[in-house]
Amino acid sequence: MDQGGCQMSGGGGGGSIGPERQGMITLEDLESFSEDQLSDSGNGSLEEGETMEEEDQGRLLHYWQDVARGHQVDVPEDMAEPIQQLTTNNEGRSNREHVPFTLLSRKEKCGELLYEKRHYEKGHWACITMREETYEQSICYGFMKIMRYICEQNSLGHYLGMSLPIVTVVHTDQSRTVFSNDVTVAYYLPAEHQAQPPQPTDTEIAVEIWPANIVYTRAFTGPTNEVTIMNQINALSELLDSPSMCVNDSFIVAGYTNPAHSHRQNEIWFFEQN
């Protein structure tokens, strides 16, 4: 994969993130909404001239803003509609596509899966690179821009559908001890849009064709932050027979479940170098 362009990333780490900031906001957080939570977030009465749909949007927005506040992120008022659309269209997981791949091999030890080797075909991805003050702010603001693209701010003018994983790219120095402030957030376009990808209204988002790649991937659970990601990078590097074939200064973290979940499902990805 071209290391200079947008590449794949669900959560990654850069900058100093303390224990109180280990979570982050992503599209997956919308799954955590429940009727009880939404009811508690509002007063149960409509303001003058307000419709039920507007009230629901307001409750979702306020819930999102409360979560964001703990991550030093501001969620603007114009996120109300994208948040509601994602909530409405993603009530279950059955309608979510997964990025297609072919499993090439698996390495196991004593019945435990150590890592998988996969082949990913080329495809269109929408990606944006953020350079906020902290890594977590970059991820949050990047996801909000991707959310707007998925929800109508595209050349088709309608909801595009979700895919998993949401991926982020993590850059390090050559010694793999310091993370770069540049964070790329990426979304794989569902199959129906691969042939003719809708173009984003936001000029900061680029729709690119990523080439086919061989990927070594190791699953892990829990929060994703600078420490856990570096630990996973080192763990996979030690397991590979020839780490020099794919270890460089760019690594991918793929997120499949709500990052606030205590048993979040993640993967660390290494791309085999050509």
C-alpha positions as CSV (number, residue, x, y, z in Angstrom):
1,M,0.0,0.0,0.0
2,D,1.2,3.5,-0.8
3,Q,2.4,4.8,2.5
4,G,2.0,8.4,1.4
5,G,-1.7,8.4,0.8
6,C,-4.8,7.6,2.8
7,Q,-4.7,4.1,4.3
8,M,-6.8,2.0,6.5
9,S,-7.5,2.6,10.2
10,G,-11.3,1.9,14.2
11,G,-9.1,3.4,16.7
12,G,-5.4,4.1,17.2
13,G,-3.1,6.1,19.3
14,G,-0.9,9.1,19.2
15,G,-0.1,11.6,21.9
16,S,-0.5,11.1,25.6
17,I,-3.8,9.6,26.6
18,G,-4.4,8.9,30.3
19,P,-6.7,6.2,31.7
20,E,-9.6,8.6,31.9
21,R,-9.3,9.2,28.2
22,Q,-8.9,5.7,26.9
23,G,-12.3,5.6,25.2
24,M,-13.2,7.5,22.0
25,I,-16.3,8.3,20.0
26,T,-17.0,6.5,16.8
27,L,-20.0,5.5,14.7
28,E,-20.2,2.4,16.9
29,D,-21.1,4.4,19.9
30,L,-24.6,4.9,18.4
31,E,-25.4,1.3,19.1
32,S,-25.2,2.0,22.8
33,F,-28.3,4.2,22.7
34,S,-31.3,2.7,24.4
35,E,-34.9,3.9,24.8
36,D,-34.3,4.4,28.6
37,Q,-31.1,6.5,27.9
38,L,-32.9,8.7,25.3
39,S,-35.9,9.2,27.7
40,D,-33.6,10.1,30.5
41,S,-31.7,12.7,28.3
42,G,-34.9,14.7,27.7
43,N,-37.7,16.1,29.7
44,G,-40.4,14.2,27.8
45,S,-42.2,17.3,26.6
46,L,-42.1,19.1,23.2
47,E,-41.2,22.7,23.1
48,E,-43.4,25.1,21.2
49,G,-43.2,24.4,17.5
50,E,-41.0,21.3,18.0
51,T,-41.9,18.1,16.2
52,M,-41.3,14.6,17.6
53,E,-38.5,14.0,15.1
54,E,-36.8,17.2,16.2
55,E,-37.1,16.2,19.8
56,D,-35.5,12.8,19.1
57,Q,-32.7,14.5,17.2
58,G,-32.1,16.8,20.1
59,R,-32.0,13.9,22.6
60,L,-29.5,12.0,20.5
61,L,-27.4,15.1,20.0
62,H,-27.3,15.8,23.7
63,Y,-26.3,12.3,24.5
64,W,-23.5,12.5,22.0
65,Q,-22.4,15.8,23.3
66,D,-22.3,14.4,26.9
67,V,-20.1,11.6,25.8
68,A,-17.8,13.9,23.7
69,R,-17.3,16.3,26.6
70,G,-15.4,13.6,28.5
71,H,-13.0,13.5,25.5
72,Q,-12.5,17.2,25.2
73,V,-14.4,17.2,21.9
74,D,-17.2,19.6,20.9
75,V,-20.1,18.1,18.8
76,P,-21.7,20.9,16.8
77,E,-25.5,21.2,16.4
78,D,-25.4,20.2,12.7
79,M,-24.5,16.7,13.8
80,A,-28.0,16.1,15.0
81,E,-29.4,14.8,11.7
82,P,-26.4,12.5,10.8
83,I,-26.5,11.0,14.3
84,Q,-30.2,10.3,14.0
85,Q,-29.8,8.8,10.5
86,L,-27.0,6.4,11.7
87,T,-29.1,5.4,14.7
88,T,-32.2,4.7,12.6
89,N,-30.3,2.8,9.9
90,N,-28.1,0.7,12.2
91,E,-30.5,-0.8,14.7
92,G,-28.9,-4.2,14.1
93,R,-25.6,-5.7,12.7
94,S,-27.2,-7.8,10.0
95,N,-27.3,-4.8,7.6
96,R,-23.6,-4.0,8.0
97,E,-21.2,-5.2,5.3
98,H,-17.7,-6.4,6.2
99,V,-14.7,-5.5,4.2
100,P,-14.2,-8.6,2.0
101,F,-11.0,-10.7,2.2
102,T,-9.7,-14.2,1.5
103,L,-8.1,-16.1,4.4
104,L,-4.7,-17.4,3.2
105,S,-3.5,-19.0,6.4
106,R,-3.7,-19.1,10.2
107,K,-1.0,-19.6,12.8
108,E,-2.1,-21.3,16.0
109,K,-0.3,-22.6,19.1
110,C,-1.9,-24.9,21.6
111,G,-5.3,-24.2,20.1
112,E,-4.9,-20.4,20.4
113,L,-5.0,-18.3,17.2
114,L,-1.9,-16.2,17.0
115,Y,-2.5,-14.4,13.8
116,E,-4.1,-14.7,10.3
117,K,-2.7,-13.9,6.9
118,R,-5.4,-12.4,4.6
119,H,-5.7,-11.1,1.1
120,Y,-7.7,-7.9,0.6
121,E,-8.8,-7.0,-2.9
122,K,-8.5,-3.4,-4.1
123,G,-11.4,-1.2,-3.4
124,H,-12.7,2.3,-2.8
125,W,-12.3,3.9,0.6
126,A,-13.3,7.3,1.9
127,C,-10.6,8.7,4.1
128,I,-9.6,11.8,5.9
129,T,-6.4,12.8,7.6
130,M,-6.7,14.9,10.8
131,R,-4.0,16.8,12.7
132,E,-5.7,18.0,15.9
133,E,-3.9,18.7,19.1
134,T,-4.4,15.2,20.4
135,Y,-4.9,11.8,18.8
136,E,-8.3,11.3,20.3
137,Q,-9.6,14.7,19.0
138,S,-8.4,13.8,15.5
139,I,-10.3,10.5,15.6
140,C,-13.5,12.1,16.9
141,Y,-13.5,15.0,14.5
142,G,-12.5,12.7,11.6
143,F,-15.4,10.3,12.4
144,M,-17.9,13.1,12.5
145,K,-16.8,14.2,9.0
146,I,-17.1,10.6,7.7
147,M,-20.5,10.4,9.4
148,R,-21.7,13.5,7.4
149,Y,-20.4,11.9,4.2
150,I,-22.3,8.6,4.9
151,C,-25.4,10.6,5.8
152,E,-26.3,12.7,2.7
153,Q,-23.3,14.9,2.3
154,N,-22.4,13.1,-0.9
155,S,-23.1,13.4,-4.6
156,L,-26.1,11.0,-4.3
157,G,-27.6,13.0,-1.4
158,H,-28.7,10.0,0.6
159,Y,-27.6,7.5,3.3
160,L,-24.8,5.2,1.9
161,G,-24.8,2.3,4.4
162,M,-22.3,1.1,7.0
163,S,-19.4,-1.3,6.7
164,L,-17.0,-2.8,9.2
165,P,-14.3,-2.4,10.4
166,I,-13.9,1.3,10.6
167,V,-10.1,1.7,10.4
168,T,-7.5,4.2,11.4
169,V,-3.8,4.4,10.4
170,V,-1.2,4.9,13.1
171,H,2.3,6.3,12.1
172,T,5.3,5.9,14.3
173,D,9.0,6.9,14.1
174,Q,11.5,4.4,12.8
175,S,12.2,3.1,16.3
176,R,8.4,2.6,16.8
177,T,8.5,4.5,20.1
178,V,6.7,7.8,19.2
179,F,3.3,8.2,17.4
180,S,2.8,10.8,14.8
181,N,0.0,13.4,15.2
182,D,-1.4,12.6,11.8
183,V,-4.3,10.2,12.0
184,T,-6.2,8.9,9.1
185,V,-9.8,7.7,9.5
186,A,-11.2,5.4,6.7
187,Y,-14.5,3.9,5.7
188,Y,-14.9,1.1,3.1
189,L,-17.7,1.9,0.6
190,P,-20.4,-0.8,0.6
191,A,-20.5,-3.1,-2.5
192,E,-23.3,-1.2,-4.2
193,H,-21.2,1.9,-4.3
194,Q,-17.8,0.4,-5.3
195,A,-18.3,0.7,-9.1
196,Q,-19.3,4.4,-8.9
197,P,-18.4,5.8,-5.5
198,P,-20.4,8.9,-4.4
199,Q,-18.2,11.9,-4.1
200,P,-18.0,13.7,-0.8
201,T,-19.2,17.3,-0.4
202,D,-16.4,17.9,2.1
203,T,-13.2,18.5,0.1
204,E,-11.1,17.2,3.0
205,I,-12.4,13.7,2.4
206,A,-10.8,11.8,-0.4
207,V,-12.3,8.7,-2.1
208,E,-9.4,6.5,-3.2
209,I,-8.7,3.2,-4.7
210,W,-6.5,1.2,-2.4
211,P,-4.6,-1.6,-4.1
212,A,-4.9,-5.3,-3.2
213,N,-2.7,-6.2,-0.1
214,I,-1.6,-9.1,1.9
215,V,-2.4,-8.4,5.6
216,Y,-1.1,-10.0,8.8
217,T,-3.7,-9.5,11.5
218,R,-3.9,-10.2,15.2
219,A,-7.1,-9.8,17.2
220,F,-7.2,-8.2,20.6
221,T,-9.9,-6.9,23.0
222,G,-10.3,-3.9,25.2
223,P,-9.6,-0.2,24.8
224,T,-7.3,1.2,22.1
225,N,-4.8,3.8,23.2
226,E,-1.1,4.6,22.7
227,V,0.1,1.9,25.2
228,T,-2.2,-0.9,24.1
229,I,-1.5,-0.3,20.4
230,M,2.3,-0.3,20.9
231,N,2.0,-3.5,22.9
232,Q,0.0,-5.1,20.1
233,I,2.5,-3.9,17.4
234,N,5.3,-5.5,19.4
235,A,3.4,-8.7,20.1
236,L,2.6,-9.3,16.4
237,S,6.1,-8.4,15.3
238,E,7.5,-11.1,17.7
239,L,5.1,-13.7,16.3
240,L,5.9,-13.3,12.6
241,D,8.6,-15.5,11.1
242,S,9.9,-12.6,9.0
243,P,8.7,-9.4,10.5
244,S,11.0,-7.3,8.2
245,M,8.6,-8.2,5.4
246,C,5.8,-6.1,6.8
247,V,7.0,-4.0,9.8
248,N,7.6,-0.4,8.9
249,D,6.4,2.9,10.4
250,S,2.6,2.6,9.6
251,F,0.2,0.3,11.3
252,I,-3.5,-0.2,11.2
253,V,-6.0,-0.6,14.0
254,A,-9.4,-2.0,12.9
255,G,-12.4,-1.6,15.2
256,Y,-15.4,-3.9,15.1
257,T,-17.4,-3.0,18.2
258,N,-18.3,-0.1,20.4
259,P,-15.0,1.3,21.8
260,A,-16.7,2.0,25.1
261,H,-17.4,-1.7,25.5
262,S,-15.1,-3.4,28.0
263,H,-14.5,-6.3,25.6
264,R,-14.1,-4.3,22.4
265,Q,-13.1,-6.4,19.4
266,N,-10.1,-5.0,17.6
267,E,-7.3,-6.1,15.3
268,I,-3.8,-4.8,14.6
269,W,-2.9,-5.0,10.9
270,F,0.5,-5.2,9.2
271,F,0.7,-4.9,5.5
272,E,3.2,-7.1,3.7
273,Q,5.8,-5.0,1.8
274,N,6.2,-5.6,-1.9
